[in-house]
Every structure is written in C-alpha cells, then in structure tokens.
Amino acid sequence: MLHAVLNSGGGIRRLHSLIPHHRLMSGSSVAAIFSQPSPPADPTAAIQSAGLDLSHPNTIPALLVHPDLASNYPAASRFFSWATSNPDAAVLNSKCFNSMLQLAAANGDADHFWSLVTSMRSKGYGLSKTTLKTATESFRSKDMSKDAGMIQGAFTAHARNAAVAEACKILRSDADELSKLDKLNALGVDVTDELVALVVEKVGQFPQQAMVFFAWVEQSAGAGIGWGKVYNAMAKAIGREDCIEEFRDVLRKMSSKELGMDKEVYAILIGRFLKRKMFEDAVDLFRFAMGGTEKPSAEDFVFLLKKVVVRDDLDLKMVMRVVRIYQKAGNEVKHSVFDAVIKSLRSMGRLGESGRVLKAMEDGGFAPDSTVHGKAVLAMCDAGNLEDARKHLARVEKSGYKLDPVVWSALVKKYSLGDDVDMAVACFPEMLERQSGNQVGCALEVLVSGLCKKKEAKEAFKVLKDLVVKNAVVPWQSTYKYLIHKLIRQGHLNEAFDVLGLMKTNDLPPYIDPLISHISKSGTVEDALGLLKAMTSKEFPSRTVYKRLFQGLFKEGRHEIAQQLLLVSPGSVRNHAEVLDLFYTKKLQEEPAAAAAAL
C-alpha cells in the first residue's frame, strides 16, 4: 500500500507539502549516504550542506515516505537509527516514529517494529490510527497474524496510558471536586479494572485525590468492571487515619456486595494500622477479612494477637475479640499460640498479665489445657505477681485441671524467697486438697529452705512436723537432711532428734552423721542420750549408735565425756565385747603417753 502511494507520485507531493519552507534534498541522496552498512563518520555535515533542517518536525517523516528512501528499507532503518542516537542533529517526534513504524511493518521487520513501540512508550508517544491501520494490513499481507493482532493491544495501551495521565492531571489540579468530576466525565474513556489500578498507583499516596477518582468510578463504571479489584484498590489507597471513615464505608460497601479483600491488600493495611497504633481498625479489618474467601492465615492471627497484647494500654476485651473472630471463622486456636503470647509479654516486661490475658483468650473461645494454665502460673510467678498466680492456680484446679506439681513448687518457692513466707505455708492446704501427700516433696523442700532463711530452722521444723503428722505429707530425704543440718547449726538438737523420728515414720533411714559429728566435738552427755533415745528401735540397735559416739568422742580427745556416757549406759552396752574392747584399746594407748609425761 505504501509503495503504491509512492509510485503514484503522491509521496513527492506530500514531501513538498510537509516541508514548504525548506529546500528539498533528494531522498536518493539521503539513501545514498546510508546505503552502505557503515555510513560516513559524520553524516550530519553532508545533510546540512544540502540545506536540509532535520530539526523541523516534518522533515524526517517526509523523507521516510520519499520513494528512494522508502524503497530502500536498510538505508531508511540506518538513517532512523542514526537520527535516534544523535538528538543534537535530528529531532524525532511521534510523527517520526509512526512513519518509521509503517516502513518496518511494510518490510516485515517485527523485531524493529516492537523495539520502536517500546521506545515510543518510554517517551510518552503512541501509535496513530493511520499507523494502526497501515501496519496491521502490512503484517496481515505477510501472514504475520500474531503481530497484526498485537498492534491493537499496543494502540489500546497507549490510549489507556494517555487517559491515565490526563485523569491524574485533573485529580492533581486545584479545581473543586465537582469540576474534577465533570472533567473526568469529559474524558470519554471506558472505566476498566486496569485503568483504576494505574490511576490509583499514581495518586494513591494522596487519599483525597483517590476518593474523588473513586467517586467518579462508582458513577461511571459499566457492568463489566471487576468491583472486587476496584474496592480493593480503593481500600488500599484510603486505609489510613486521615480518611478512616471513608475506609470504613468502603468495607461496608464491600460487605454489601459480598466482596472479599485480597491477601496482599490485607497485609499492607494491617501493617499500616498496627504501625500507626490503629488497633481498633486493625481488629475490624481482621474481622472483615475473616469473612471473605481469602481469609488471614494462622500466622496472621498470631501476629495480630501478639501486637494487641503488647500495646501500651492492654485491652483484654480486644484480646478476647481477636480470638473470638478467629474461632468463629472455623479455626482452632492451638496451644502453641499461648507460647507466642507469653514470649511477647516477656519482651515487654508484662509476664504478670499472663493470667488475665489467658482468661480473656478463654472468654474468646480458647480451650487451654493444664499445661497452658501451668505456663500462665509460672509466668506470673516469674513476674512476682504471686497473688494472681495463686488465685489462677486455685481456680483452674477447682475446675478439674491437674497442674504439674512443679507449678505449685514454683509458687511456694516465690513466696518462700519473698517477704511472705507465711503465704507459702498457707498454700500447702490448698495444694494438698488437689495433690496427694507424696507429690508435694519439691514444694515442701523449697518451703523448708525458705523458712530456714527467712525465720529459723525451728519454725521450719514445726511446719514440717505438722504437715507430716496431720496431712501425711512425705518429704524428700534431702529435705530432712537439709533441715537436720540447719537445726544443728542453730542449736536446736532436740528438734533435730525429732526429725529422725519423722524419717522413720516415712520409712527413711535416719540421718545421724551430722549429729554424731556435732556431739563428738561439742555435745554433752545429755545430748548424746537424746540422740540414743531417738535412735532406739529394733531396726536400728542403739548400741551401734553408742559405739559410733564413743569412737567420735575418742577421736576428738573427749575421753572424760566418753567415760561419763559409758557410766550411764545400760549394762548391755557397758558389758558388750566391742565396747569393752574399744575402751581397753584406748587405755593401752594412753598409758605410755602418761608415763612419758611423768618422766
């Protein structure tokens, strides 16, 4: 088609009409300059010497339709490439590009054609209707149907981009809202999903402009538009504190149209709301998204819950609400969620709130087990919130939960190490109501240790004895041993002797080593008799204890005390062969020493 026009002489007439004020250089001369694969080093001089002004907007388009250049496509292509790379020598406008596009299509050069289209798009140029028609016919005539079909898309894209640019220009103007709406209507463009997305991308950071645009979209969009994409774009643009009411209105409209929120949009908005401490709106957004088809994930739920529990002013109703929303959507709140909550509370120094937070989660539908409750109690103990920890522990165990004895031990330990050791003692009856007496050894050992440190060992003994006798508590052997040591150091030997009786009650071997050591070094005969009385039984013959006492006294050089003890010992002990042998051996050792001293 292009060749036919050129051969008829129309090209020459068009060339004269396009450049009325310039002396026409023969197209054959330009073709000659660029016919060789390597054109002259400085084509500009040759062109300028002919008096041709390539800065005139009509010059290059006219040259490209000249028969001598248009019929020599390689030369025309090299000429255009040279002009493109030499902006100081030649000015290329949209008309120049469209003329070259027609030549490329006429010669079936698709690669060059689409490369030029890309270059034009970067410069803001688009395909003219003449180029659309001519290039389409050229490609079809060469059986290049794919390229022919793609041209319409490129033309449409340019028209759309032009409409987007014009719409943004209107929205950014100083005109009032009604004027802007009138100007948008005057554009006469079809409102499509793609148009909306492109405009929002450019004006989204200016919510007032975006709202004007969306008002126009709602008025002008046809039946074929995807409202889901439109409202998601709208929500993304105006989901911020300075237009939150408009955002809420968008959510209401989406609900009425049964439109859900895209995951990508939800992620952007929830992050924005939480960063700006818009917690109420974040929870409302979570509720809305949970009602759609693309529901927030379990990770999204945990993320929001953690943010809510670490906000400056803890809102337990909000905690309950987040859990309830997630539960009502058909999800199960796993026990590991509370681990994440505990970690967040710890990071903020709020472990003391663990019980209250767990209760709020329960009110929202969370079903914790004994392990979870135990973790809450331990967290409160770590924080020193012992009263709430004790109440929580009592409440859940009365409800039927059985917490690990370690939990009770932790509570008793904290009370014992703190200033309220009496409360540690008071905890035991409550603990024993739910634990058997042989399951509280750990807690009792900590209690005894605390009593010894805060009060004295004698007080610890009274508590221990009362629990063993009245409540059938079975202390650990290590607890007995620890208490005996403490009683001896504080001079309470009679109580230490009584501890041996308690050990026998619990079928534990009596721990007499520290008592024998103490009596041997500094004890009286009465002290020794007290120990012997405590140890008298069929299972543990007292003469064994007598013998160990005698040996200890001799070792410490306390022969007189040993002799006095022997005198008050029963005949079965005084006349026992091992005892007699012990004293006889000791006498033989002393006689040489006495004789040497006399000399």
Secondary structure, 3 states (H helix, E strand, C coil): CHHHHHHCCHHHHHHHHHCCCCCCCCHHHHHHHHHCCCCCCCHHHHHHHCCCCCCCCCHHHHHHCCHHHHCCHHHHHHHHHHHHHCCCCCCCCHHHHHHHHHHHHHCCCHHHHHHHHHHHHHHCCCCCHHHHHHHHHHHHHCCCHHHHHHHHHHHHHHHHHHHHHHHHHHHCCCCCHHHHHHHHHHCCCCCCHHHHHHHHHHHCCCHHHHHHHHHHHHHHCCCCCCHHHHHHHHHHHHCCHHHHHHHHHHHHHHHHCCCCCCHHHHHHHHHHHHHCCCHHHHHHHHHHHHCCCCCCCHHHHHHHHHHHHCCCCCCHHHHHHHHHHHHHCCCCCCCHHHHHHHHHHHHCCCHHHHHHHHHHHHHCCCCCCHHHHHHHHHHHHHHCCHHHHHHHHHHHHHCCCCCCHHHHHHHHHHHHHCCCHHHHHHHHHHHHHHCCHHHCHHHHHHHHHHHHHHCCHHHHHHHHHHHHHHHCCCCCHHHHHHHHHHHHHCCCHHHHHHHHHHHHHCCCCCCCHHHHHHHHHHCCHHHHHHHHHHHCCCCCCHHHHHHHHHHHHHHCCCHHHHHHHHHCCCHHHHCCHHHHHHHHHHHHHHHHHHHHHHC
